[in-house]
């Protein structure tokens, strides 16, 4: 199974956002920010915008984060890397897959023309400088040792292992999500998943806050900050394991053996995909705080439906063979049997019939 390129996912998300009536204003720059007890005013290149809540999803160099005054501590970069889509004069000279060489890392594929390099020689002199074809070509040649030329380059980014995280994701009515809240190396491909789950966690809480349940917003940093902190630790460890020296090679061999064990394979798989997260919701039930799996449910009328399909229109989901009157924001799926479960709008399990808390308490807390 091939991974889906980020640009393909972005097209899907943009199409869905447009379908929902989201106003995407491209080419608009944030120039200033003022916040007060009632909301935030953003000065942009197209004029001022006023909102009750503001979410900075503007990347690792977030203007919102800087203007709002969020602290962003972390570790400085030790790597200069490139990711590009190129046409090579002799692509057969660059072996497909990931390769660790005495000079760094090089990867080619699986998408045709996609090349990735990493050199452990410190950060680039100017990370914001325009990326040239000659610059990427030289990096490929240095790391791979292959005599290849770039005939054309349609996309290129420069990256490092700079690892930083905002100390909080909320300051009053201003929030951070995605790379604006945390940056790290691209090893493991965890950044996109991390940002999407940030958005899923915050989005429904903002919708609830607009309806008067603002207390839910206090749980955003508490739930998402520890998850990103763990990802940053993981990516730092991956960087250490990629270094091209004999001592690291010995350590990599041990980690490789651990990954062959079922428990080790599951541990690393859940870490990289993010499905192994568990928010501390103060309940002794091990399922509470985890993400619900997309299981096939047999409903009371005999029909079958997948759990995620029942949540497509937003709101929570109560799965149970029992009849129960619930808040309007919670969809009820009566099943033919099995356990009862309350799922939040972001897919997090908020209660089960094995919980140490009562269902009424869970409903009052989240809905």
N, C-alpha and C positions, 0 to 999 in steps of 0.2 A: 504494500500500500504506500503510495507516494504522498508526501506532505503537501498540503494546499498552500501555494505561495501567498504571502501576505497581501500582495496587490489584488489577487483574486478575491480574497475574503473582504477586502475593503470595497470592492465593486458591489458585492452582495449586500454589505451593510449600508452602503450609500443608496442603493436601489430601494432597500426596505425603509430607510429613513425618509426618502423622498415620497414613498407610497403613504407614509404616515403623516405627511404634511410638514416635515421638519424643514426649516429655512436654513439652508447651508450657504453662507456668504463667503466665497473664496476671495483671496487677495485682500482681506481686511486685517489690519494690524492693530494689536492692542498697544495703546500709547500711554494710558494712564488708568488708575483705579482708585476709587474712593468708596469706602464702605462705612455703614452706620448700622444702627440697631434694626432698621427696617429693610435693609437690602444693600445692593452694591450698584455703583454707576461706573461703567467702563467707557473710557475715552478711546475711540477707535479712529482709524484713518478715514472712516466713512461717517463719523459723527458719534455722539454719545448713545449708549444703551443702558437702560435701567432694568434691574431684575430684583426679585425678592431674594433669590439665591443665585450664586455664581459658582460654577464648577470649572476649574482650570484643567483642561485636558490637552494642553498645548505643548506637550513633549518635554524632553529632558532639559531644555533650556527655557522652560516655562516663564513667560513674562508675568503671568498671573501670580505664580509662586514668589517671584522676586518683588513685585510691586506690593503684594499683600504682606510681605515680611516673614514668610515661612523659613524656619531654619532647615538647612539641607546638609547635614554632616555626612562624612563617609571617607573612603580611601581614594587616593589619587591613582591615575592610570599607569600601567606598566607595559601596555601593548599598543601597537599601531596596527590596525586591521582595515581591510577593504572588502566590500561586497559589491559585485558588479555583474551586469549582464553584457557580455561582449561577443564579438565574432573574432575567432582566432584564425590565423593563416594555416596553422597545423594543429587542430584540436586533438588529434590522436596522440600528440606528444604529452598531453596532460591527462593522466589517468583519472577515471571517474571515481568518486568517493572521497573519503577523508584520508589525508596522509600527513603523518608527523615526520618532519625532516630535521636534520641538524640545525636548520635555520628558522624553523617555526612550523606553521601549519598551512596546508593548502587543501582546498576542496573544490571539486568540480561536479556539477549536476545537483540533483537529478534533472532539474529543468535545463533544457539545452542552452548553453552559453553562460549559465550562472557559475561564477567563480568567487571563492572566498579565501582570503589569506589572513594570517596573523603572524606578527614578528614581535618578539619579546625584547624590544629595543627602546622602550619608553614611549611616551605619548608623542604624537606628531607636533612639529613646531607650531603650526597654526591649524587647528582642527576645522576652523570655519573657512579656510581658504578654498577656492574652487578646485575641484578634483580634475586632473588632466589624464588623458589617455596614457601618456608617457609614464606618469606616476604609478598607475595601476599595473601597466605592463612591466615596469621595473620590479615591482613587488612580487608579481607572479614569477618572474625569472629568478629572482633572488631565492625565494622560498622553495620553489619546485626544482630549480636547476634546469628546467626545460627551455630550449631556445624557441620561444613562441613570440609572435607579434600580434598586436590587437589591430584588426582592420577597422572595426567600428565598436562604439560603446554606447548603449542606449540607456543605461542606468548605472550609477555608482554612488556608494556611500562610504564614508570613512568612520570607523568606530574604534572605541577603546574599551578597557575593562574598568573604567571609572564606575565606582559603586557607591551610590548615595541614596539616602532616604530621608524624607521630611520627618521631623520629630512628631508632628501631628498632621492629620489630613484635613483638619477643620480649624478655621479661625473665624468665629462668629458665623456669618452667612456666606463665607467663602470656603470652598472645598477644593481638594486636589484629587485627581484620579489618573491612573496610567503612569506613563513616564514622567509626568509632572510631579508625581509623588515619590517615584523611585526609579533609579537608573542602575543598570548593571550590564555586564558583557552579554552578547547574544548567545553564548554557549547554552545549549539545551533548548533554545527556542521558547523560553518561558515568558518573555515579556508580553507577548500578545495576549496569551491566556490570562496573565495576571491583570492586565489592564481591563480586559473584558469583564472579568469577575468583579473588579472594583466598580465598574459602571453598573453591573447588575445589582450589586449590593446596595449602592447609593441611590440608584434611580427610583426604585419603588418606595424607598424611605422619603425621598423628596416629594414624591406624589402624595404620600401619606401626610407629610408636614404641611403641604398646601391645604389639606383638608382638616388641619388642626392637631395632628399627632406629631408635633415637632420633636417630642422626646425621643423618637426613634433615631434621629440623626446622631444622637450621642453614641450609638453603638457602631457607627461606621468606622472610626479610627480603631476602636477596641477590637473589632473583628478583622479588619483588613491589614492593619499595621504588622501584627505578628506573622502573617502569611508572607508578606513581602520581605520581612527581615530574614525569614528562613530561606527564601529564594536568593537573596543577596549572599548569604552564607554558602549556599549551594554553588552559585556561579563563581564565587571566589575559590572554592575548592576545585571546581572544574578547570579554572585558569591554572591553578597550581599543578594539576595533573597533566596539563598540556605542555608544560615546559620541556624543551628539548635537551635533557641531560640524563646521564645514566642513573642517578639517584631517583629521579622522577620515574624513569622506566621501571625500576624495581617496585615502586609504589603502585604504578599502574597495573602491574601484573597481579598484585594482591587484590586490588579493587575489581579487576576483570574476573578473578576467580569467585569473588563474593557475588558478582552479578549473575553468575551461572547457577547459583542456588535459588530455588523458588522464592524464598523470603527476601533475598537480596534483590532479585529481579522485580518483585512486586514493590519493594520499598522505593527503588529508583524510578520505576515506572509511575507510581503515584506522585512522587515528588515532581517529576518533569511535567506531567499532565495537569497537576493541580487537583485531581479528583480525590486525593487523600486528605484534603484539609478538613479540620474540625474546629469550628468556633466554640469557644467556651461559653455556653449559655447557662451554666450553673445547674445542669441536670446530670444525674448519674447514668442515664441511659446512653450507651455508647453511640447510638444512632443519632441522637439529638445533637445538632450542630454540624452534621455532615451533609453533603449534597445528595439529594435523592437520586437514585438510579432510574433510568428511563425504562421501567419495567412494563410488561404487558399486563393490563388489568382486565379481569372478567367482571363486567358490571352486572347489576341486579337483573337487568332485562335479558341477560345472556350475550350481549354484544361484547366485543373486545376493543380496548382503546389503550394507547400508550400514554403513560403518565405525562410526558412532556407535551403531548398534543392537547391534553386537558388544561394546560397552563398557558397556551399561546396568546390568549387575550389578556394576560396579566391577572393580578389578584392571587390570593392564596388558594390552596386546595386541601380539602378534607376528604380522606379516603377511609371508608368504613362500611361494614355491613349493617350498621345501625342507623336509624333515622335520627337526625339531630338538627335543631334550628341554629343557624350560624349567622354571623354578620354578613352584610351584602357583599363585602369584598372577598369573601371566601366561597369558592365553587365547591359543591358537594358531589363526590363521586361515590355512589352507593355500589358496593361490590357484593358478590355472592357469598363471600367468606373472607377469612384472613384477618390480619391485624388492622387496627385503626392507626391513622397517621395524619398529622397536620403539617403541611408544607408551605413555607413562606413563598412570596412572589419571586424570590431569587433562586428558588430550588432548594433552599436549606430546610432540613427537617427541624421543625420547632417543637414537636410533641409526638409521642407514640403512646399506645396503651400500656407500655412498660415504663413510662416516665415516672420520675419521683415527684413531678408537679402535676397539678390538676389541669384538665383541658381548659376549664374556664379561666384559669390564671394565664395559660399560654395565649389564649385568644385575647384577653385583656392587654397582655404585654405587646403583642404584635399586630393586632387588628382592632 
